[in-house]
Amino acid sequence: EFLPGWKVSPQWNFVMDRERPPGDTRDDIDDYDILDLTLRHTSYSGLWEFALSGRNILNKRAF
């Protein structure tokens, strides 16, 4: 909680060291990482919650 009722939740996903099947002659598969963030607010009464999520916020190519 960085302010009362507010939370930020980061998620950093690393995808690496993927191998192609034996005999597949295509280029190696590149590693990549993706950063997602979620901002969440819970009302003071606790009766409702609001969440806003951003996926791949650094706009990295992931394929």
C-alpha positions in Angstrom: 0.0 0.0 0.0 1.5 3.3 -1.0 -1.5 5.3 0.0 -4.5 4.2 2.2 -6.6 1.9 0.1 -4.2 1.9 -2.9 -1.9 -0.9 -4.1 0.4 -1.3 -7.0 1.2 -4.9 -8.1 4.0 -5.4 -10.7 4.5 -8.6 -12.6 7.7 -9.2 -14.5 7.7 -12.2 -16.8 10.9 -13.6 -18.2 10.8 -16.0 -21.1 14.2 -17.5 -22.1 16.2 -20.5 -23.2 13.4 -21.9 -25.4 14.7 -24.6 -27.8 13.4 -25.7 -31.1 12.8 -29.4 -31.7 15.7 -31.5 -33.0 16.1 -31.0 -36.8 14.3 -27.6 -36.9 16.7 -25.4 -38.8 15.0 -22.0 -38.1 16.8 -19.3 -36.2 17.1 -19.5 -32.4 14.1 -18.1 -30.5 14.9 -14.8 -28.8 14.5 -14.3 -25.0 12.2 -11.6 -23.8 10.7 -10.0 -20.7 7.3 -8.3 -20.2 6.4 -5.9 -17.4 2.7 -5.7 -16.4 1.3 -3.4 -13.7 -2.0 -3.3 -11.8 -3.2 -0.4 -9.7 -5.9 -1.4 -7.3 -8.1 0.7 -5.0 -10.4 -0.6 -2.2 -13.1 1.7 -0.9 -12.8 2.8 2.7 -16.0 0.8 3.4 -14.5 -2.3 1.8 -17.7 -2.8 -0.2 -16.1 -2.3 -3.6 -12.8 -2.4 -5.4 -11.4 -0.9 -8.6 -8.5 -2.2 -10.6 -6.7 -0.9 -13.6 -4.1 -3.1 -15.4 -1.5 -2.3 -18.0 0.0 -5.2 -19.9 3.4 -5.0 -21.6 3.8 -1.4 -20.4 7.3 -1.1 -21.9 5.9 -2.2 -25.3 8.4 -5.0 -25.9 8.1 -7.3 -28.8 7.3 -10.7 -27.4 7.3 -13.1 -30.3 
